[in-house]
Amino acid sequence: MIQLLLVDDEPMILNSMVDNAWTSVGVSGVYKAVSGLEAIEVLRKTPIDIVVTDIRMPGMDGLQLCRHIQEHYPRTKCILLSGYGEFEYARKAIQFGTANYLLKPIKDQDLLDEVERVIEVVAREWEHIGSVERTRQTLRVHLPLLRSNLLNDLLSGVAVSSSALEERMKDYELPFGIGVDCALLLVRLDGAFVHSEDHDYLLYEYGVQNIACEILDADFAVWQCKDSHGYLCFVVQDKNKERLSEDNTSGKSLEKAAYELQLKVAGFLKGQISVLIGGRGIFPADLAEQYRKSLNEFRKIPRSDHEFLILSDQPRTQSSSLLSLYTPPSFHQLLEAGRLEDARRKLKDVFEEMNSKKLDSEEHVMEVVYGLMNAFLYIAHLQGRTLLEISGWGTETLDDPRAFRRTDKVMEWAEGVLNRIDSGSVREFKDSRSQLIAKIQRFIETHIAEDVSLQRIADHVNLHPAYLSSLYKTEMKENISDFIVRYRMETAGVLLSSSEIKIYELAGRLGFQNPPYFSKLFKQYYGMTPQEYRDRHYS
């Protein structure tokens, strides 16, 4: 969509140029002006890509027009026409960004060819501009991830040269100074947050990050990320350079900010967080060591203790080990001897000790996980299997930073492995899983009007309910309860749109003893009542 403006004070020449076959070279609109001032008015009202102008005109000549265009419309190209071939004109024309300089008289085809050449230049420039803008837009969209990845690299000790780091921080719009004092905060979501569904947990993390940045931003430049251990990390630099030399001023400000963060999260997100304030250091030289020390201290704090405010320069002593895990006979020995019931009792004793003595720090949880995993690996390899084959958890679960940080999740995993070993379901691993899912769904579909509780389904397939629930979700990416609701609602939709069954009869057929409750769930699922659905779809 190229717009062309022709300027000449001789009407006959101007009209002759207007009559050229401009569309053949890609010009979609042609405008004309008989003076430089009239051309400026056209430019003010219309987006013009190329201006072809005579150099000799009364009032404002072609060179003055080119200068005006260069100053106000720098992307508009100019082609000068003149009967004079003096070098001085050509030099000035180039100075004012003129695309070319043609001597009159000029043939129509030569002018068309020159405009076509300039059109190609314009097209290349706008393609470049579009590419740059797309790059900028992509950068803006991915900016949070790019910032997070870079900070994770620095925390883990990845070497980045000062020049490269400075350039990347500039690109990522991070107002951090290299060689400047910094502090580190780690935040752990506690309490109800930990037991929320994955989607809700991510929203809570996002909410905590936003609140933290809002509070810290008053006094600090803030750079945040989530580390591989599931902690929210905030690196801060004091905005007030004068305070850096004052004893503990910034430290006290951080303690106040951390306490306010805990209050705001409790008040607005209805949850609890623990915050660790790491020691101060030079950015980025000391950052990895700050992070290592802070992480080490946080891992000693029990998960059952909430809303801790911890200073890393006040180290805690690690609590004692779990006696029940190592009291003979060991878990390994019980499994090897096939004493699965004794292994279950031992597992129960371990978790009861963890809960009663508050030995549920990350260090203790991992102590249990590694102890159990070692035993399970041994049994799996004896059977010619892998840990994944007898555990029933996919790799995405093992990679989840929260999976092995909650005692209930570890207990669920361990019980599931024991049940799997006990049932002998490790044979024909992939085929048996497919058959099991089919068996579960056939049972639900056949008994939909009856009791299809998790316990009854588990009894039908001879698996522990907790393990069955975990396995089904791993395989199908949804809970069994979600499948049951979906099957009931989709069955209801089919029957409502294809039969005259009474709604209370439909509710009973689908296992609902309370028809109003069925109607409530139906409306939540479809956004309308069963009767409204029937009125819209029944034919």
Beta strands, then each sheet from edge to edge (+ up, - down):
strand 1: 2-7
strand 2: 27-33
strand 3: 50-54
strand 4: 77-82
strand 5: 100-103
strand 6: 181-190
strand 7: 220-226
strand 8: 232-238
strand 9: 272-277
strand 10: 281-282
strand 11: 309-311
sheet 1: 2+ 1+ 3+ 4+ 5+
sheet 2: 7+ 8- 6+ 9- 11-
sheet 3: 7+ 8- 6+ 10-
end
